[in-house]
């Protein structure tokens, strides 16, 4: 079959699509993946044909306004201003990306389209060809309602009634956005009603949705419709074309696995990365904690002159390679990072920045995988110190992580996922 995979967002949004692209490619299917242009090396590493989307999307996310917003800088009125400014800045980019996605959908003529929930125009293609389109979500609480949690865009629980209603509100807004932005291309989808009400009901009642998350970490609600499925967590092999640098292997040889804590904020940026890194380093220095700090997209900085000799900085490293070699993980709470840590039996301390990370922070504490973290705005040496010590000394966190790891080992079935993608 001829597959088109569409995703926009950070690397955490791209990796699930790269994983299923790799699975489909190895199963003999023709796969083209469309991601922001900066992710071309990842697609090529997976051996997939690549269709670049507007690179300005990620450039906006790396700008100062996005850093301030993700770093929770300022009061709520200031943050609303930041969000409005981001929306204005990204408007022309969104329009161009929708045109790019529309061109791919119309001219590529795929047998199947697998799309991220943020890819608005793919939803309308799916209304025209409902059996050939699949919405794939790397996060929970984004479409189908539950009473236990609010929509993923709302960071604080609201109570059962309001939690449920939050999905209605956000889904209605999403449907209106789809209708507005796709209207100029309505002629490309003949016979399809692109009114917001029709789109809303299609999203909930007909749209096939696969959640690539672990049922151990997020059990599928019984009231969900049959076309919404929790498939388990899938990741590609990111070590095929990667070898660990000598300084990393030397460092690991100096410390036992049960001693090292890995610290990463992944694709997240924030308003004060240097101060945040300094706060973390002061705690690591005080308690002589061996740690590997992954600077990644810049949420943490490489302050080697200020770091003690038991701290190593890295810039990009496959988590599935390093997590089995450490004791615990401090991270931003990205779905992929948490899943990989738990898959390898490692407890987590989450420092949430945005959206689903606040949900995963509460979920980690509820499951006993680690302490309840503080949001990045509140991360100081004073707040980080007791959390890190708790993470490293509470034996039950590691025991729980190992138990959940054993359960996750039997969840993600490639044959079952392939059957869903090709049926």
Secondary structure, 3 states (H helix, E strand, C coil): CEEEEECCCCHHHHHHHHHHHHHHHHCCCEEEEEEEHHHHHHHHHCCCEEEEECCHHHHHHCCHHHHHHHCCCCCHHHHHHHHHHHHHHHHHHHHHHHHHHHHHHHHHCCCEEEECCCCHHHHHHHHHCCCCEEEEECCCCCCCCCCCCCCCCCCCCCCHHHHHHHHHHHHHHHHHHHHHHHHHHHHHCCCCCCCHHHHHHHHHHCCCEEECCCCCCCCCCCCCCCCEEECCCCCCCCCCCCCCCHHHHHHHHHCCHHHCEEEECCCCCCCCHHHHHHHHHHHHHHCCCCEEEECCCCCCCCCCCCCCCCEEEECCCCHHHHHHHCCEEEECCCHHHHHHHHHCCCEEEECCCCCHHHHHHHHHHHHCCCCCCCCHHHCCHHHHHHHHHHHHHCHHHHHHHHHHHHHHCCCCCHHHHHHHHHC
